C-alpha cells in the first residue's frame, strides 16, 4: 500500500509546539497514536509507524522531547549516555540512594538533567507527557474516526495509563508499566491487548493485579507472554530483539487492530 510520511507539529496544552511523525495511506478509517520508548522518536518508531500505515491506518507518532527546552538535551545518544551507568548497576543497587548519587555525580550536565527527568522527576515527566498525548488525541478525535494507541516500554506505560483516561477503541501495550492506580482500569472502554517479555520482572510484577482488574470489571482483554524474551524484544535495532517473538507480536497486532479499528 502506498503511504506518505511527513513531520508536522501541533500546539499542546501549555502552548508549546511539539513535533510528530505522520504516516498515512491515501484513504483510512482510523488513526493510531504511537507512543515511543524512552529514546523518543527514534528510527525504530518511524519504521514501525510506516509499517503500521501500510496496513491502512493513519499513524501519529509524537516527539515528546521536541519542546525547545528539551530538543538538544533529550537526544537518543544523550539519553543512552545518561542511563547506561544506571543500568550497569546490579539490580539490588538500583534503589540504593548512595549508589544513585555516585552515578549521577559522574554524569555530564545534560546527563544529570536527563537522569533527574527520568528518575527523580519521573512522576512529573509522566504527567506532562500524558497531557501532551491527551492534546493530540483530542485533535484526532475531532475527525470522528476510530482511534487506537500503541506504546513501547515507557510509552507502553503511558499508553496504558492514557487508556484509563480517554476512550480508545483499541489499546496495545508492549511491556509497559501498569497504571499507577490499578483501579483506574475500570475506566477502560475499548479493547486491550498487553504483550509481555518473560524475563522482565519489574514490569511483570503487576500482571496479577491487571488480571484481577480485568475479571472484576469485565474488560475486553487479551494478553500474550513470550517466555525467554527480554524487555524491548520487539525493537529490531536493540540488543534484546527476538525475531520469532517480534514476528508473532506483529501478527497479533494486525489481527487486533483489524478487529477493532476497521
C-alpha positions in Angstrom: 0.0 0.0 0.0 1.3 3.4 -0.9 1.8 5.8 2.0 3.1 9.3 2.6 5.2 10.4 5.6 5.8 13.8 6.9 7.0 15.6 10.1 4.3 18.0 11.4 3.7 19.9 14.6 0.8 20.6 17.0 0.2 23.1 19.8 -0.1 21.3 23.1 -1.7 22.1 26.4 0.8 24.7 27.6 1.1 26.5 24.3 4.3 24.7 23.2 4.6 23.3 19.7 5.5 19.6 19.6 6.6 17.7 16.5 5.1 14.4 15.4 5.8 11.9 12.6 2.8 11.2 10.4 2.5 8.2 8.1 -0.8 7.5 6.2 -2.3 5.9 3.2 -4.4 7.8 0.7 -7.6 6.8 2.5 -8.1 5.5 6.0 -10.9 4.9 8.5 -8.9 5.1 11.8 -5.9 6.6 13.4 -3.3 5.0 15.7 -1.2 7.0 18.1 2.3 5.5 18.7 4.0 6.3 22.0 7.7 5.8 21.9 10.2 4.2 24.2 12.4 6.3 26.4 14.6 7.0 23.4 12.0 9.2 21.8 11.1 9.5 18.1 13.8 7.0 17.0 14.4 5.2 13.7 12.7 2.2 15.1 9.5 4.2 15.9 9.4 5.7 12.5 10.0 2.4 10.8 7.2 0.8 12.9 4.9 3.7 12.1 5.4 3.2 8.4 4.7 -0.5 8.6 1.5 0.2 10.5 0.4 2.8 8.0 0.9 0.2 5.2 -1.8 -1.8 7.0 -4.3 1.0 6.2 -4.1 3.3 9.3 -3.2 6.9 9.7 -0.3 6.8 12.3 0.7 9.7 14.5 3.9 9.4 16.5 4.6 12.4 18.8 8.1 13.5 19.7 7.5 14.2 23.4 11.0 15.6 23.6 10.6 18.3 21.0 10.0 21.3 23.2 12.7 23.9 22.5 13.9 23.5 26.1 14.3 19.7 25.6 15.3 19.3 22.0 19.1 19.5 22.3 19.2 17.7 25.6 16.9 14.7 25.2 18.6 13.1 22.2 18.8 9.4 21.8 22.6 9.5 22.3 22.4 11.7 25.4 19.7 9.5 27.0 21.8 6.4 26.4 24.9 8.0 27.9 22.8 9.1 31.0 21.1 5.8 31.6 23.8 3.3 30.8 25.6 3.8 34.1 22.4 3.3 36.0 21.6 0.1 34.1 25.1 -1.2 34.8 24.4 -1.3 38.5 23.3 -4.7 39.9 19.5 -4.8 40.3 19.7 -4.7 44.1 21.6 -1.4 43.9 19.3 0.5 41.6 17.2 1.8 44.5 20.2 2.4 46.7 20.4 6.2 47.3 24.2 6.3 47.7 24.8 4.2 44.5 22.4 6.5 42.6 24.2 9.6 43.9 27.5 8.3 42.8 26.1 7.5 39.3 24.6 11.0 39.0 27.8 12.7 40.2 29.8 11.3 37.3 27.3 12.4 34.5 27.7 15.3 32.2 25.4 18.4 32.8 23.0 17.1 30.1 23.2 13.6 31.6 22.2 15.0 35.0 19.2 16.7 33.6 18.1 13.6 31.8 18.7 11.4 34.9 16.6 13.8 37.1 13.8 13.8 34.5 13.5 10.0 34.2 14.1 9.1 37.8 13.7 11.7 40.5 11.1 13.7 38.5 9.5 10.7 36.8 6.0 11.4 38.0 6.2 15.0 36.9 7.5 13.9 33.5 4.7 11.4 33.0 2.0 13.9 33.9 3.4 16.3 31.3 3.6 13.6 28.6 0.1 12.4 29.3 -1.2 15.9 28.8 0.7 16.2 25.6 -0.7 12.9 24.4 -4.2 13.9 25.5 -4.0 17.1 23.5 -3.1 15.2 20.3 -5.8 12.7 21.0 -8.4 15.4 21.2 -7.2 16.8 17.9 -7.5 13.5 16.1 -10.8 12.6 17.8 -12.4 15.6 16.1 -12.2 13.7 12.8 -14.8 11.3 14.1 -12.9 8.2 13.1 -11.9 5.2 15.3 -8.8 5.7 17.3 -6.2 3.3 18.7 -3.0 3.6 20.6 0.2 1.5 21.0 3.1 2.1 23.2 6.5 0.5 23.9 8.4 0.4 27.3 8.0 3.8 28.8 5.5 4.6 26.1 3.6 1.4 26.9 3.1 2.6 30.4 1.9 6.0 29.2 -0.4 4.3 26.7 -1.8 2.0 29.4 -2.5 5.0 31.7 -4.0 7.1 28.9 -6.4 4.2 28.1 -7.8 4.7 31.6 -8.4 8.4 30.9 -9.6 8.6 27.3 -11.9 6.5 25.1 -9.7 4.5 22.7 -11.3 1.8 20.5 -8.2 -0.4 20.9 -5.0 -0.1 23.0 -1.9 -2.3 22.6 0.7 -2.3 25.3 4.2 -3.6 24.7 5.8 -4.4 28.1 4.6 -1.2 29.7 4.0 -0.5 33.4 0.5 -0.9 34.7 -1.5 2.2 35.7 -0.2 3.7 39.0 -3.6 3.3 40.5 -4.6 -0.1 39.2 -8.3 0.6 40.0 -8.2 3.2 37.1 -8.5 0.2 34.8 -12.3 0.3 35.5 -12.4 3.3 33.1 -11.1 1.4 30.1 -13.8 1.3 27.5 -12.1 -0.2 24.5 -10.3 -3.5 23.8 -6.9 -4.0 25.5 -4.0 -6.2 24.3 -0.9 -6.5 26.6 2.3 -8.1 25.4 5.0 -9.1 27.9 8.6 -10.4 27.8 9.1 -13.5 30.0 12.3 -12.2 31.6 11.0 -8.7 32.7 10.5 -9.0 36.4 9.9 -5.3 37.2 7.1 -4.9 34.6 5.6 -8.3 35.1 5.3 -7.9 38.9 1.8 -6.3 38.5 0.4 -8.7 35.9 -1.6 -10.4 38.6 -3.2 -7.1 39.6 -4.0 -6.4 35.9 -5.7 -9.8 35.7 -7.8 -9.1 38.8 -9.0 -5.8 37.4 -9.9 -7.5 34.1 -12.0 -10.0 35.9 -13.5 -7.5 38.3 -14.5 -5.0 35.6 -15.3 -7.5 32.8 -12.8 -5.8 30.4 -12.2 -6.8 26.7 -8.7 -8.1 27.3 -6.1 -10.3 25.7 -2.5 -11.0 26.9 0.5 -12.7 25.5 3.6 -13.6 27.4 6.8 -14.6 25.4 8.9 -16.9 27.6 12.7 -16.4 27.3 12.4 -12.9 25.9 13.6 -9.7 27.5 12.3 -6.2 27.8 12.2 -4.4 24.4 12.3 -7.6 22.4 10.2 -6.1 19.6 12.8 -3.4 18.8 14.8 -4.7 15.9 17.5 -2.1 16.5 18.2 -3.1 20.1 20.2 -5.7 21.9 17.1 -7.6 23.2 15.5 -8.1 19.8 13.9 -11.5 19.4 12.8 -12.1 15.9 10.4 -15.0 16.5 8.5 -13.2 19.3 8.5 -9.9 17.4 7.0 -11.5 14.3 4.3 -13.2 16.3 3.5 -10.0 18.2 3.3 -8.1 14.9 0.7 -10.6 13.6 -1.3 -10.3 16.8 -1.2 -6.5 16.5 -2.5 -6.7 12.9 -5.4 -9.0 13.9 -6.2 -6.9 16.9 -6.5 -3.7 15.0 -8.3 -5.3 12.1 -10.9 -6.5 14.6 -11.4 -3.2 16.5 -10.4 -0.4 14.1 -11.6 -1.5 10.7 
